[in-house]
Amino acid sequence: MAHNPITLDLLRALDAIEQRGSFAAAAQALHKVPSALTYTIQKVEQDLGIDLFDRSGHRAKMTPAAKLMLDEGRSILRDIDALASSAKKIASGWEPELRIGIDTVFEPSRLFPLIKAFSEEHPFIKVHLIHGSLTGTWEMLLNSSADLILSVDNLNPRLEGYQVDTIGPMRSVFVVARDHPLALRACEVSEDEIAEYPTIVVKDTSQLMTPKTIGWARRNRLITVPDMAEKVLAQLSGLGVGYLPMHRIKTYLDTGQLVPINVKEPEHSYHAVVAWKDGEEGQASAWFRERLTAACLGIDRDG
């Protein structure tokens, strides 16, 4: 079909007729004269060679073809209206896309409800969730591959050109699996005893900045894993030892699957932060920053 006669005007006309109950009422709602509305319908009927209305009775009724056209067309109308609204928002300072870098210390799925709410309000603004680890998360902000990042303050390189807000306190505890030999020790464990076992560490994703290792990494026996989820699983399996963030393992501590160990540095305390670059404070970025809370990230469970 070289020319498709189905237009937005036709879909709006069918929608108004179905809702208002008559051509006259629909024309009034659309701010048209009834003859213009009738012409729109008849022109499409002529071009397609079908009837959109059954005019055999006292009042014209939609044919099944017209009802199908309307049912399918309403989603198009909704998308068009949303697109127009989003275009206005982008013109007034809303970014066409938002890239959020999230450090592996957090559970990415914790952000899904927030992203869902944002997408329902702003369906034509793309959201990209990007994973990073340690210094590599801050590198995403500094090299502009992320518009804002979620990380922790003890990894902040403290350079210029960005702003940081604190979300809430966090802590990590030194733990081992319940069947690990160190789990049987009730007294404080020495560094030499810990050194007998591999330490599980998360790989820093930094490409240019100096990589960091957080936690107990004073010996050479290290096993590197790609993210925090794998580190938790590795320690649950008894593969090695190390610090883990409380909000990621509280359930395992409660069930006894992981056991806290007394070391000279019993806990690591730090803060979750959100950071963004100076001069790039779009409204989509602000929307997320205003709603990022300790409860949203699950770190309110650290207590």
Residue pairs with C-beta under 8 A, 6 or more apart in sequence:
3 47
5 43
5 44
5 47
5 48
6 44
6 69
6 73
7 44
8 76
8 77
8 80
9 40
10 40
10 41
10 44
10 69
10 73
11 69
11 70
11 73
11 74
11 76
11 77
12 30
12 77
13 26
13 30
13 37
13 40
13 41
14 52
14 62
14 66
14 69
14 70
14 73
15 70
15 73
15 74
15 77
16 25
16 26
16 27
16 29
16 30
17 23
17 26
17 37
17 62
18 62
18 70
19 26
19 29
20 26
20 28
20 29
22 59
23 34
23 37
23 38
23 60
24 34
26 37
27 33
27 34
27 36
27 37
30 37
41 52
41 53
44 52
45 51
45 52
50 63
50 65
51 63
51 65
52 62
52 63
52 65
52 66
52 69
53 60
53 61
53 62
53 63
53 66
54 60
54 61
54 62
54 63
62 70
82 123
82 124
83 124
86 94
86 122
86 123
86 124
86 125
87 124
89 122
89 125
89 283
90 96
90 125
92 283
93 282
93 283
94 122
94 125
94 282
94 283
94 284
95 125
95 147
95 282
95 283
95 284
95 285
96 124
96 125
96 126
97 125
97 126
97 127
97 128
98 125
98 126
98 127
98 128
98 147
98 148
98 282
98 284
98 285
98 288
99 128
99 130
99 145
99 146
99 147
100 111
100 127
100 128
100 129
100 130
100 146
100 147
100 148
100 149
100 150
100 288
101 130
101 131
101 132
101 137
101 140
101 141
101 145
101 146
101 148
101 149
101 150
101 151
102 108
102 111
102 129
102 130
102 131
102 132
102 137
102 149
102 150
103 132
103 133
103 134
103 137
103 149
103 150
103 151
103 152
103 155
104 131
104 132
104 133
104 134
104 137
104 202
104 227
104 228
104 229
105 151
105 152
105 170
105 228
105 245
105 248
106 150
106 228
106 272
106 297
106 298
106 299
107 229
107 248
107 297
107 298
108 129
108 131
110 296
110 297
110 298
111 129
111 296
111 297
113 296
114 288
114 291
114 292
114 296
115 127
115 129
118 125
118 127
118 284
118 287
118 288
119 125
119 127
122 284
122 287
125 284
130 140
130 145
130 146
131 205
131 227
132 139
132 140
132 146
132 149
132 151
132 205
133 202
133 203
133 204
133 205
133 226
133 227
133 228
134 155
134 202
134 204
134 205
134 206
134 211
134 212
134 213
134 214
135 155
135 157
135 204
135 205
135 206
135 209
135 210
135 211
135 212
136 204
136 205
136 206
136 207
136 209
136 211
137 149
137 150
137 151
137 155
137 205
138 149
138 151
138 155
138 156
138 157
138 209
138 275
139 205
139 206
139 207
139 208
139 209
140 146
140 149
141 148
141 149
141 162
141 275
141 276
141 277
142 157
142 159
142 161
142 162
142 209
143 208
144 277
147 276
147 277
147 280
147 282
147 284
147 285
148 274
148 275
148 276
148 285
148 288
148 289
149 274
149 275
149 276
150 167
150 272
150 273
150 274
150 292
150 297
151 272
151 273
151 275
152 170
152 270
152 271
152 272
152 273
153 164
153 166
153 270
153 271
153 272
153 273
154 214
154 268
154 270
155 212
155 214
156 164
156 273
156 275
157 209
161 277
161 278
162 275
162 276
162 277
162 278
163 275
163 276
163 277
163 278
164 273
164 274
164 275
165 273
165 274
165 275
165 289
166 271
166 272
166 273
167 271
167 272
167 273
167 274
167 292
167 293
167 294
167 297
167 299
168 271
168 272
168 293
168 294
168 297
168 299
168 300
169 269
169 270
169 271
169 272
169 294
169 299
169 302
170 245
170 246
170 247
170 269
170 270
170 271
170 272
170 299
170 302
171 245
171 246
171 267
171 268
171 269
171 270
171 302
172 215
172 243
172 244
172 245
172 246
172 267
172 268
172 270
173 243
173 244
173 246
173 249
173 253
173 260
173 266
173 267
174 216
174 241
174 242
174 243
174 260
174 261
174 263
174 265
174 266
175 235
175 241
175 242
175 243
175 244
175 249
175 253
175 258
175 259
175 260
175 261
176 182
176 183
176 197
176 235
176 238
176 241
176 258
176 259
176 261
177 183
177 235
177 236
177 237
177 238
177 257
177 258
177 259
178 256
178 257
178 258
178 259
179 238
180 197
180 238
180 241
180 259
181 197
182 189
182 193
182 194
182 197
182 241
182 261
183 259
183 261
185 193
185 261
187 262
188 262
188 263
188 264
189 261
189 262
189 263
191 218
191 264
194 216
194 219
194 241
194 263
195 218
195 219
195 221
197 221
197 240
197 241
198 221
198 222
198 223
198 239
198 240
198 241
199 215
199 216
199 217
199 219
199 221
199 222
199 223
199 240
199 241
199 242
200 222
200 223
200 225
200 231
200 234
200 235
200 239
200 240
200 241
200 242
201 213
201 214
201 215
201 217
201 222
201 223
201 224
201 225
201 231
201 242
202 214
202 224
202 225
202 226
202 227
202 228
202 230
202 231
203 224
203 225
203 226
204 211
204 212
204 213
206 212
213 222
214 243
214 268
215 242
215 243
215 268
216 241
216 242
216 243
216 263
223 234
223 239
223 240
225 231
225 234
228 244
228 245
228 248
231 242
231 244
232 244
232 248
232 249
232 252
234 240
235 241
235 242
235 244
235 258
236 252
236 257
236 258
241 261
243 268
244 258
245 299
245 302
246 253
246 301
246 302
247 297
247 298
247 299
247 300
247 301
247 302
249 258
250 301
250 302
252 258
253 259
253 260
272 294
272 297
272 299
274 288
274 289
274 292
276 285
276 289
293 300
294 300
